[in-house]
Structures are given as structure tokens and as C-alpha cells.
Amino acid sequence: MSREDLLNGWLRYHNTNVDEVLKKHTKDELLSPDWFKLYPCTQEQYNEWEAWAKEHTRNVTKLSNRMINKLWWSVVLDCAPYVKID
């Protein structure tokens, strides 16, 4: 499992993936955490992504639900989509 897998999990809401994002944007744009704001998600999409990402993590790593939930904060900080609230 890679960070790219988790990013692709929510970039699909924008019909794109990490490879396409890397080609489309400059290095400076992508080095900033603000690039997440270029591909915002709704709260519902975030909830769907989170459920999918936890299940994907469980399947790949074989970690328990308890361990995944305990460490989930680090995944959210590194890979979670930006949730746009209107």
C-alpha cells in the first residue's frame, strides 16, 4: 500500500489520478499543501473515502481495526482530501 493508493482513492471523484495531477501542475504547486484545495471533496465524499481507505488499509496490511483507528490521524494528515464546506 502506498500514499499514492490513498490519494487516488479520492482523486477519482475528480476523474483523475496522481500521475495526471503530476503532469498537470507545476512542482511548486504540488510542493504546497494547498494543492489539495484544487481537488476539494464534499463531506459525503470524504466519508466514503475514509471508509474505503480504512478497508483498503485493513486488506493490505492485515492490521486490526483497533490499530488502524489508533493510527488513523497520521493518514488523515498526510492523505485525506480537502473538504469544502459551503
DSSP file (Angstrom, degrees, kcal/mol; ACC not computed):
  #  RESIDUE AA STRUCTURE BP1 BP2  ACC     N-H-->O    O-->H-N    N-H-->O    O-->H-N    TCO  KAPPA ALPHA  PHI   PSI    X-CA   Y-CA   Z-CA
    1    1 A M              0   0    0      0, 0.0     2,-0.3     0, 0.0     3,-0.0   0.000 360.0 360.0 360.0 140.1    0.0    0.0    0.0
    2    2 A S     >  -     0   0    0      1,-0.1     4,-1.4     0, 0.0     3,-0.2  -0.849 360.0-110.2-130.2 166.7    1.3    3.4   -0.8
    3    3 A R  H  > S+     0   0    0     -2,-0.3     4,-2.5     1,-0.2     5,-0.2   0.877 118.9  60.9 -59.4 -37.8    0.3    7.1   -0.3
    4    4 A E  H  > S+     0   0    0      1,-0.2     4,-2.9     2,-0.2    -1,-0.2   0.878  98.9  55.6 -59.5 -39.4   -0.5    7.2   -4.0
    5    5 A D  H  > S+     0   0    0     -3,-0.2     4,-1.3     1,-0.2    -1,-0.2   0.932 110.5  44.8 -57.6 -46.0   -3.2    4.5   -3.5
    6    6 A L  H  X S+     0   0    0     -4,-1.4     4,-0.8     2,-0.2    -2,-0.2   0.878 113.8  48.8 -69.7 -38.1   -4.9    6.6   -0.8
    7    7 A L  H >X S+     0   0    0     -4,-2.5     4,-2.3     1,-0.2     3,-1.0   0.922 109.6  52.0 -66.4 -43.2   -4.6    9.8   -2.8
    8    8 A N  H 3X S+     0   0    0     -4,-2.9     4,-1.2     1,-0.2    -1,-0.2   0.807  97.7  70.1 -61.6 -28.0   -6.0    8.1   -5.9
    9    9 A G  H 3< S+     0   0    0     -4,-1.3    -1,-0.2    -5,-0.2    -2,-0.2   0.848 113.0  25.5 -59.3 -36.0   -8.9    6.9   -3.7
   10   10 A W  H X< S+     0   0    0     -3,-1.0     3,-1.4    -4,-0.8     4,-0.2   0.676 110.3  68.7-103.1 -19.8  -10.3   10.4   -3.5
   11   11 A L  H ><>S+     0   0    0     -4,-2.3     3,-2.1     1,-0.3     5,-1.4   0.752  85.0  75.7 -66.1 -20.3   -8.9   11.9   -6.7
   12   12 A R  G ><5S+     0   0    0     -4,-1.2     3,-1.7     1,-0.3    -1,-0.3   0.784  80.9  68.4 -60.8 -25.7  -11.3    9.5   -8.5
   13   13 A Y  G < 5S+     0   0    0     -3,-1.4    -1,-0.3     1,-0.3    -2,-0.2   0.704 104.7  43.2 -65.2 -16.9  -14.1   12.0   -7.5
   14   14 A H  G < 5S-     0   0    0     -3,-2.1    -1,-0.3    -4,-0.2    -2,-0.2   0.177 117.6-114.4-110.2  13.3  -12.4   14.3  -10.0
   15   15 A N  T < 5S+     0   0    0     -3,-1.7     2,-0.3     1,-0.2    -3,-0.2   0.891  84.0  96.2  53.7  44.5  -11.9   11.7  -12.6
   16   16 A T      < -     0   0    0     -5,-1.4     2,-0.3    -8,-0.1    -1,-0.2  -0.837  56.0-148.9-144.9-178.2   -8.1   11.9  -12.3
   17   17 A N     >  -     0   0    0     -2,-0.3     4,-2.3    -3,-0.1     5,-0.2  -0.904  40.2 -87.1-149.4 177.0   -5.2   10.3  -10.5
   18   18 A V  H  > S+     0   0    0     -2,-0.3     4,-2.6     1,-0.2     5,-0.2   0.890 122.6  54.7 -59.6 -42.6   -1.8   11.1   -9.1
   19   19 A D  H  > S+     0   0    0      1,-0.2     4,-1.4     2,-0.2    -1,-0.2   0.914 110.9  45.1 -59.5 -43.5    0.0   10.6  -12.4
   20   20 A E  H  > S+     0   0    0      2,-0.2     4,-1.9     1,-0.2    -1,-0.2   0.884 111.5  52.6 -67.8 -38.4   -2.3   13.1  -14.2
   21   21 A V  H  X S+     0   0    0     -4,-2.3     4,-2.0     1,-0.2    -2,-0.2   0.904 107.1  52.9 -63.3 -41.5   -2.0   15.6  -11.3
   22   22 A L  H  < S+     0   0    0     -4,-2.6    -1,-0.2     1,-0.2    -2,-0.2   0.852 112.7  44.7 -63.0 -34.4    1.8   15.5  -11.5
   23   23 A K  H  < S+     0   0    0     -4,-1.4    -1,-0.2    -5,-0.2    -2,-0.2   0.819 114.5  49.1 -76.4 -31.7    1.6   16.2  -15.3
   24   24 A K  H  < S+     0   0    0     -4,-1.9     2,-0.3    -5,-0.1    -2,-0.2   0.804 107.7  52.1 -81.3 -32.1   -0.9   19.0  -14.9
   25   25 A H  S  < S-     0   0    0     -4,-2.0     2,-0.0    -5,-0.1    10,-0.0  -0.732  82.6-107.4-114.4 156.5    0.6   21.1  -12.2
   26   26 A T     >  -     0   0    0     -2,-0.3     4,-2.0     1,-0.1     5,-0.2  -0.316  31.8-112.4 -74.7 161.4    4.0   22.7  -11.5
   27   27 A K  H  > S+     0   0    0      1,-0.2     4,-1.8     2,-0.2     5,-0.2   0.891 117.8  55.0 -60.8 -40.6    6.4   21.3   -8.9
   28   28 A D  H  > S+     0   0    0      1,-0.2     4,-0.8     2,-0.2    -1,-0.2   0.901 107.4  49.7 -61.3 -41.3    5.9   24.5   -6.8
   29   29 A E  H >4 S+     0   0    0      1,-0.2     3,-0.5     2,-0.2     6,-0.4   0.909 113.3  46.2 -62.2 -41.6    2.1   24.0   -6.8
   30   30 A L  H 3< S+     0   0    0     -4,-2.0    -1,-0.2     1,-0.2    -2,-0.2   0.718 103.6  61.2 -79.4 -20.6    2.5   20.4   -5.7
   31   31 A L  H 3< S+     0   0    0     -4,-1.8    -1,-0.2    -5,-0.2    -2,-0.2   0.710  93.8  79.4 -75.6 -19.1    5.1   21.0   -3.0
   32   32 A S  S X< S-     0   0    0     -4,-0.8     3,-1.7    -3,-0.5     4,-0.2  -0.688  83.1-134.1 -87.1 139.4    2.5   23.2   -1.2
   33   33 A P  G >  S+     0   0    0      0, 0.0     3,-1.4     0, 0.0     4,-0.3   0.661  98.2  81.6 -64.9 -12.3   -0.2   21.5    0.8
   34   34 A D  G >   +     0   0    0      1,-0.3     3,-1.3     2,-0.2     4,-0.4   0.633  67.3  83.0 -68.0 -12.3   -2.6   23.9   -0.9
   35   35 A W  G X  S+     0   0    0     -3,-1.7     3,-1.3    -6,-0.4     4,-0.4   0.810  79.8  66.6 -62.9 -25.4   -2.7   21.6   -3.9
   36   36 A F  G X  S+     0   0    0     -3,-1.4     3,-1.4     1,-0.3    46,-0.5   0.841  91.8  61.8 -60.7 -31.9   -5.3   19.6   -2.0
   37   37 A K  G <  S+     0   0    0     -3,-1.3    -1,-0.3    -4,-0.3    -2,-0.2   0.674  90.1  67.9 -70.3 -16.2   -7.6   22.6   -2.4
   38   38 A L  G <  S+     0   0    0     -3,-1.3    -1,-0.3    -4,-0.4    -2,-0.2   0.705 108.9  37.6 -72.0 -19.1   -7.5   22.2   -6.2
   39   39 A Y  S <  S+     0   0    0     -3,-1.4    43,-0.4    -4,-0.4    -1,-0.3  -0.535  85.1 178.5-131.2  64.5   -9.4   19.0   -5.8
   40   40 A P        -     0   0    0      0, 0.0     2,-0.3     0, 0.0    43,-0.2  -0.272  10.6-155.3 -71.5 155.9  -12.0   19.5   -3.0
   41   41 A C  B     -a   83   0A   0     41,-2.9    43,-2.4   -27,-0.0     2,-0.1  -0.868  17.2-114.0-123.6 159.7  -14.4   16.9   -1.8
   42   42 A T     >  -     0   0    0     -2,-0.3     4,-2.5    41,-0.2     5,-0.2  -0.425  35.8-105.6 -82.1 167.5  -17.8   17.1   -0.1
   43   43 A Q  H  > S+     0   0    0     41,-0.3     4,-2.5     1,-0.2     5,-0.2   0.891 123.5  53.3 -60.8 -38.7  -18.2   15.8    3.4
   44   44 A E  H  > S+     0   0    0      2,-0.2     4,-2.3     1,-0.2    -1,-0.2   0.920 109.2  47.6 -63.3 -43.8  -20.1   12.8    1.9
   45   45 A Q  H  > S+     0   0    0      2,-0.2     4,-2.9     1,-0.2    -2,-0.2   0.899 111.0  52.3 -63.8 -39.7  -17.2   12.0   -0.4
   46   46 A Y  H  X S+     0   0    0     -4,-2.5     4,-3.0     2,-0.2    -2,-0.2   0.935 109.0  49.5 -60.4 -45.9  -14.8   12.3    2.4
   47   47 A N  H  X S+     0   0    0     -4,-2.5     4,-2.1     2,-0.2    -2,-0.2   0.902 112.3  47.9 -61.1 -41.5  -16.8    9.9    4.5
   48   48 A E  H  X S+     0   0    0     -4,-2.3     4,-2.5     2,-0.2    -1,-0.2   0.930 112.9  48.5 -63.1 -45.5  -16.9    7.4    1.6
   49   49 A W  H  X S+     0   0    0     -4,-2.9     4,-3.6     1,-0.2     5,-0.2   0.926 109.9  51.9 -60.6 -45.1  -13.2    7.8    1.0
   50   50 A E  H  X S+     0   0    0     -4,-3.0     4,-2.4     2,-0.2     5,-0.2   0.921 111.2  46.5 -60.0 -45.4  -12.5    7.3    4.7
   51   51 A A  H  X S+     0   0    0     -4,-2.1     4,-2.0     2,-0.2    -1,-0.2   0.930 116.5  45.2 -62.6 -45.0  -14.5    4.0    4.8
   52   52 A W  H  X S+     0   0    0     -4,-2.5     4,-2.9     2,-0.2    -2,-0.2   0.930 113.0  50.3 -62.6 -46.1  -12.8    2.8    1.6
   53   53 A A  H  X S+     0   0    0     -4,-3.6     4,-2.6     1,-0.2    -2,-0.2   0.882 110.5  48.8 -64.3 -39.7   -9.3    3.8    2.8
   54   54 A K  H  X S+     0   0    0     -4,-2.4     4,-2.4    -5,-0.2    -1,-0.2   0.919 113.9  46.4 -66.4 -41.8   -9.7    2.1    6.2
   55   55 A E  H  X S+     0   0    0     -4,-2.0     4,-2.6    -5,-0.2    -2,-0.2   0.914 112.9  49.7 -65.5 -42.0  -10.9   -1.1    4.4
   56   56 A H  H  X S+     0   0    0     -4,-2.9     4,-2.3     2,-0.2     5,-0.3   0.918 111.5  49.1 -61.2 -44.4   -8.1   -0.9    1.9
   57   57 A T  H  X S+     0   0    0     -4,-2.6     4,-2.8     1,-0.2     6,-0.5   0.913 111.3  50.0 -62.1 -43.3   -5.6   -0.4    4.7
   58   58 A R  H  X S+     0   0    0     -4,-2.4     4,-2.0     1,-0.2    -2,-0.2   0.926 112.3  47.2 -60.2 -46.3   -7.0   -3.4    6.5
   59   59 A N  H  < S+     0   0    0     -4,-2.6    -2,-0.2     1,-0.2    -1,-0.2   0.879 119.3  38.5 -65.5 -38.8   -6.9   -5.6    3.4
   60   60 A V  H  < S+     0   0    0     -4,-2.3    -2,-0.2    -5,-0.2    -1,-0.2   0.912 128.0  29.4 -80.0 -43.8   -3.4   -4.7    2.5
   61   61 A T  H  < S-     0   0    0     -4,-2.8    -3,-0.2    -5,-0.3    -2,-0.2   0.692  88.1-138.2 -93.5 -19.4   -1.7   -4.5    5.9
   62   62 A K     <  +     0   0    0     -4,-2.0    -4,-0.2    -5,-0.5    -3,-0.1   0.688  49.5 153.2  65.1  19.5   -3.8   -7.1    7.9
   63   63 A L        -     0   0    0     -6,-0.5    -1,-0.2     1,-0.1    -2,-0.1  -0.432  48.3-104.2 -74.0 154.9   -3.8   -4.6   10.8
   64   64 A S     >  -     0   0    0      1,-0.1     4,-2.4    -2,-0.1     5,-0.2  -0.339  25.5-112.5 -73.9 160.0   -6.7   -4.8   13.3
   65   65 A N  H  > S+     0   0    0      1,-0.2     4,-2.8     2,-0.2     5,-0.2   0.901 118.7  55.5 -57.3 -41.4   -9.5   -2.2   13.2
   66   66 A R  H  > S+     0   0    0      1,-0.2     4,-2.0     2,-0.2    -1,-0.2   0.916 109.4  45.0 -59.7 -44.8   -8.3   -1.0   16.6
   67   67 A M  H  > S+     0   0    0      2,-0.2     4,-1.8     1,-0.2    -1,-0.2   0.906 113.2  49.9 -69.0 -41.5   -4.7   -0.4   15.3
   68   68 A I  H  X S+     0   0    0     -4,-2.4     4,-0.8     1,-0.2    -2,-0.2   0.935 112.3  47.7 -62.2 -45.5   -5.9    1.3   12.2
   69   69 A N  H  < S+     0   0    0     -4,-2.8     3,-0.4     1,-0.2     4,-0.4   0.873 110.1  53.1 -63.2 -36.8   -8.2    3.6   14.2
   70   70 A K  H  < S+     0   0    0     -4,-2.0     3,-0.3    -5,-0.2    -1,-0.2   0.857 118.8  34.7 -66.3 -35.0   -5.4    4.4   16.6
   71   71 A L  H >X S+     0   0    0     -4,-1.8     3,-1.4     1,-0.2     4,-0.8   0.406  88.5 101.8 -99.0   0.9   -3.0    5.4   13.8
   72   72 A W  H >X  +     0   0    0     -4,-0.8     4,-2.4    -3,-0.4     3,-0.5   0.800  66.7  70.8 -60.8 -31.4   -5.6    7.0   11.5
   73   73 A W  H 3> S+     0   0    0     -4,-0.4     4,-2.2    -3,-0.3    -1,-0.3   0.857  96.6  52.7 -54.2 -37.0   -4.7   10.6   12.5
   74   74 A S  H <> S+     0   0    0     -3,-1.4     4,-1.4     2,-0.2    -1,-0.2   0.856 108.4  49.5 -71.1 -33.6   -1.4   10.2   10.6
   75   75 A V  H <X>S+     0   0    0     -4,-0.8     4,-3.2    -3,-0.5     5,-0.7   0.915 110.2  51.4 -67.7 -43.0   -3.2    9.1    7.4
   76   76 A V  H  X5S+     0   0    0     -4,-2.4     4,-1.2     1,-0.2    -2,-0.2   0.921 109.8  49.1 -60.7 -44.9   -5.6   12.0    7.6
   77   77 A L  H  <5S+     0   0    0     -4,-2.2    -1,-0.2    -5,-0.2    -2,-0.2   0.847 122.4  33.1 -63.7 -33.3   -2.8   14.5    8.0
   78   78 A D  H  <5S+     0   0    0     -4,-1.4    -2,-0.2    -5,-0.1    -1,-0.2   0.790 134.8  13.0 -94.8 -30.8   -0.9   13.1    5.0
   79   79 A C  H  <5S+     0   0    0     -4,-3.2    -3,-0.2    -5,-0.2    -2,-0.1   0.556  84.0 116.8-130.0 -11.8   -3.5   11.8    2.6
   80   80 A A     << -     0   0    0     -4,-1.2   -73,-0.1    -5,-0.7     3,-0.0  -0.321  63.5-112.0 -70.4 146.3   -7.1   13.0    3.3
   81   81 A P        -     0   0    0      0, 0.0     2,-0.4     0, 0.0    -1,-0.1  -0.317  31.9-100.4 -71.6 158.3   -8.9   15.2    0.8
   82   82 A Y        -     0   0    0    -46,-0.5   -41,-2.9   -43,-0.4     2,-0.7  -0.674  34.9-141.7 -75.8 127.9   -9.7   18.8    1.5
   83   83 A V  B     -a   41   0A   0     -2,-0.4     2,-0.6   -43,-0.2   -41,-0.2  -0.851   9.1-149.1 -98.3 117.0  -13.4   19.1    2.5
   84   84 A K        -     0   0    0    -43,-2.4     2,-0.6    -2,-0.7   -41,-0.3  -0.753  10.9-164.0 -87.7 121.5  -15.0   22.1    1.0
   85   85 A I              0   0    0     -2,-0.6   -43,-0.0     1,-0.1    -2,-0.0  -0.925 360.0 360.0-108.8 122.1  -17.8   23.4    3.3
   86   86 A D              0   0    0     -2,-0.6    -1,-0.1     0, 0.0    -2,-0.0   0.464 360.0 360.0 -81.4 360.0  -20.2   25.9    1.7
